[in-house]
């Protein structure tokens, strides 16, 4: 699937599909309204027949950015879509001028931790009891991006 997907900026018309992927992916999903508020941020979708197969959203503020969510529809997982979304998201973040990117991930989410680790993210902290449903710690991951990161 990943080879046939196209990554593009999310639009209002994509939000119902994004919210459906969100509900299938997370025990405490964002609302449609929450996604609507993020349309002005770095918000990408992966599109392949028959529609939206994944999304990634981040906000950027000066030299720092935070990846808020990355998810792929259950039928499209383990096919490279998440990796392509993450690579494209990081490139978009660099274009905003950010130099360091953070994210939080459930300690039990081995697939996501592996994805982020392969993309150069490293653990920089932990938030005890951060997630609900079920209650669970979050790992805080970070990596440098942009020109300084390529010299490191």
C-alpha positions in Angstrom: 0.0 0.0 0.0 2.7 2.5 0.9 4.2 2.5 -2.6 0.7 3.5 -4.0 -0.1 6.2 -1.4 0.1 9.9 -1.8 0.9 12.2 1.1 -0.8 15.6 1.0 -2.0 18.3 3.3 -5.2 17.5 5.1 -8.4 19.3 4.2 -11.7 19.8 6.0 -13.2 17.0 3.7 -10.7 14.5 5.1 -11.7 15.0 8.8 -14.4 12.3 9.0 -12.0 9.6 7.6 -9.2 10.9 9.9 -11.6 10.7 12.9 -12.5 7.1 12.0 -8.8 6.1 11.8 -8.3 7.8 15.2 -11.2 5.9 16.8 -9.8 2.6 15.5 -6.3 3.4 16.7 -6.5 5.0 20.2 -8.5 4.2 23.3 -9.1 7.9 24.0 -9.6 9.4 20.6 -9.6 13.0 19.6 -12.9 14.5 18.5 -13.7 15.8 15.0 -13.6 19.3 16.5 -10.1 18.8 17.8 -8.9 17.8 14.4 -10.7 20.8 12.8 -8.6 23.0 15.1 -5.4 21.5 13.8 -6.0 22.2 10.1 -3.7 25.2 10.3 -0.9 23.2 11.8 1.3 20.7 9.9 -1.4 18.1 9.2 -0.9 15.4 6.5 -3.0 12.5 5.2 -1.9 9.4 3.3 -4.3 8.8 0.5 -4.6 5.5 -1.5 -7.5 3.7 -3.1 -10.2 3.7 -1.7 -9.4 6.8 0.5 -7.5 8.1 3.5 -5.3 5.4 5.0 -3.4 7.4 7.6 -2.7 10.9 9.0 0.0 12.8 10.9 -0.3 16.1 12.7 2.2 18.3 14.5 2.4 21.9 15.8 5.5 24.0 15.5 6.5 27.0 17.6 9.9 28.6 16.8 12.7 26.1 17.1 10.6 23.3 18.5 7.8 21.1 17.2 5.7 18.4 18.7 4.2 15.5 16.9 0.7 15.2 18.2 -0.6 12.1 16.4 0.4 9.6 13.7 -2.0 6.8 12.8 -2.7 4.4 10.0 -5.9 2.5 9.4 -5.8 -1.0 10.7 -6.0 -2.5 7.2 -3.0 -0.5 6.1 -0.6 -1.1 9.0 2.8 -2.8 8.6 3.0 -1.7 4.9 5.3 1.4 5.3 2.5 4.1 5.4 3.5 5.2 8.9 7.1 5.5 7.9 6.3 7.6 4.8 4.0 9.8 6.8 6.6 10.3 9.5 9.3 11.1 7.0 7.1 13.6 5.1 5.9 15.2 8.4 9.5 15.7 9.6 10.4 17.3 6.2 7.4 19.7 6.6 8.5 20.4 10.2 12.0 21.4 9.0 10.5 23.8 6.5 8.8 25.7 9.4 12.3 26.4 10.9 11.9 23.9 13.8 15.2 22.3 14.9 14.0 19.9 17.6 11.0 17.6 17.6 9.3 16.0 20.6 6.5 13.4 21.0 4.9 11.2 23.6 4.1 7.6 23.1 2.6 4.9 25.3 5.3 2.7 26.9 3.3 -0.4 25.6 3.2 0.8 21.9 6.2 -1.2 20.7 5.3 -0.7 17.0 5.3 3.1 17.4 8.5 3.1 19.5 10.2 1.1 16.8 9.0 3.4 14.1 10.2 6.5 16.0 13.5 4.9 17.0 14.2 4.0 13.4 13.6 7.7 12.5 16.2 8.8 15.0 14.1 9.6 18.0 15.5 8.9 21.4 14.0 8.7 24.9 14.5 12.0 26.8 12.0 11.5 29.6 8.9 9.8 31.0 5.5 11.1 32.1 4.1 8.7 34.8 0.4 8.0 34.4 0.1 10.3 31.4 -2.5 8.3 29.5 -5.9 7.1 30.5 -7.9 4.1 29.3 -5.8 2.3 30.4 -3.6 4.3 32.8 -0.1 4.2 31.4 3.2 6.1 31.3 4.3 8.0 28.3 7.8 8.0 27.0 9.0 11.4 25.8 11.0 11.1 22.6 13.0 13.7 20.8 15.3 14.3 17.9 17.1 17.1 16.2 16.1 18.0 12.7 17.3 20.4 9.9 20.8 21.4 9.0 22.3 21.0 12.5 20.9 17.4 12.7 22.6 16.4 9.4 26.0 17.5 10.8 25.6 15.6 14.0 
